[in-house]
Amino acid sequence: MSRSSRSRGQTDPLAAIVAVSMLVLGIGIYAVYAQGVLPGASGSATADTTIGLVWDDLEEDGVFHAYGGADDIEGLVDVDALPAGSTVHVNVTAIDGGKDRSVAEAAFPKGYPDETTDADLRELDRDIEDEGPPSDASVATRSIPVAVDSEADVRSGTLRVAVW
């Protein structure tokens, strides 16, 4: 028999289709498994993305204005900055007398603003005041400048966003 036989190196088409299908299935299973460990695929990525969008809405000339007469967080944060189907709590603190003091906060329930009522907002505010955000919430913090008593009184502060 000759070394260059016609049947050498050939396989049945059905076996080749099955082999390729198994390879694709294996890659798909691996992708689903690995998704949880890839950067940007975890729950904290939601808070990290949200804090950037919220800060873009809150800042004016790079400063958050918390003094009397300044807009509140609810009026500044655009609905597009909030992740769909999630509850979001935003808290801004500033250093006052050597201590962190909360100067503004807001909570946005799931479905805000179209699918929520004032009662939903009050209930969420009470829950956060009593218990705080859930322990399994995705949380991100960012150092920000905060104008506390006037535009000229700028202090170091922290923006904290919790998403669940």
ABEGO torsion letter per residue (X at the ends): XBAABAABGBBBAAAAAAAAAAAAAAAAAAAAAAAAABBGABAAAAAAAAAAAAAAAABBGGBBBABBGBBBAAAABBAAABBBGBBBBBBBBBBBGGBBBBABBBBBBBGOAAABBAAAAAAAAAAAAAAEBBAABBBBBBBBBBBAABAABBBBBBBBBBBX
